[in-house]
Amino acid sequence: MDERERQAELREARAKAELDKNSELEVARKQGKAIGLEEGKEENKVQTISHMKAQGLDAKTISKLTGYSIESVIKVFGSK
């Protein structure tokens, strides 16, 4: 293998490493976005239940109106 071939292989290896790095970063970005969306949904759920509780609604009614499980409503009731 001459120097030119060796240099070409090095360039190819560097390009592959860069693509791998970019792919890993993209996967991490998508995972982070998904986690953020789930956290936002959970925060919204807690706020909704808390506001309904503050209006005097009971856990069963909140569950029926929101579609949230009675267990999750009671969990929020207990944490506030």
N, C-alpha and C positions, 0 to 999 in steps of 0.2 A: 504494500500500500504506500503510495507516494504522499507527499505533503499535501497536495491539492485534494486528494481523496479524504485524507484525515481531517482537513479543514471542513470539507463538505459534511462529513459525518458529525463533526462538532456542531456545526450550524444546525443540522437536522435535529440533533439531540437537544440543543437549546430551544429550538422552536417547539419541539414536543413538550419539553418541560414547561414552557410558557403557556401552552394550550392546556396542559394538565392543571397548572396553577389557576388559570382563568376559569376552568370548569369547576374546580373546587370552590372558588370564591362565589361563583354563580349559585351553586348548590347551597352554600352557607347563607347567601342573601335570601334565597327563596325560603329556606327554613326559618330564618329570622322573621321574615314577613309573615309567614304562617303563624308563628308563635305570637307575634304582635297582634294579629287579627283575633286569635283565640283569646288573648288577654283582654282585648277591647270588648269582645262579646261578653265575657264574664263580668267585666266592670259594668257594662250596660245592664246586664241582668241584675246585678246587685243593686244598682241605682233604681231600676224599675221596681223591684220588690220593696226596697226601702221606702220609696215614695208612696207606693200603694199602702204599705203598712202605716205610714204616717197619716194617711187619709182614713185610717180606721178599718181597713179591710183585713179579714182574717186569712190565714195561710191557705185554706181550702179555696176560698174565692179567688185569691191571687193566682193560685195554681190553675184554676179553671179559666180565668181570663187571659193569662199569659201563655198557657201551654207548658209552663215549666213544671217539672215534677214536684209533687208535694214535699219530697225529701229535700230538694234543692231550696225550696221556699223556706222550709223549717230551718235549714242550715243557715240561711241568711238571717232569719229571725233570731236565731241563737247567737249570731256573731255581732249583732247590733245592740 
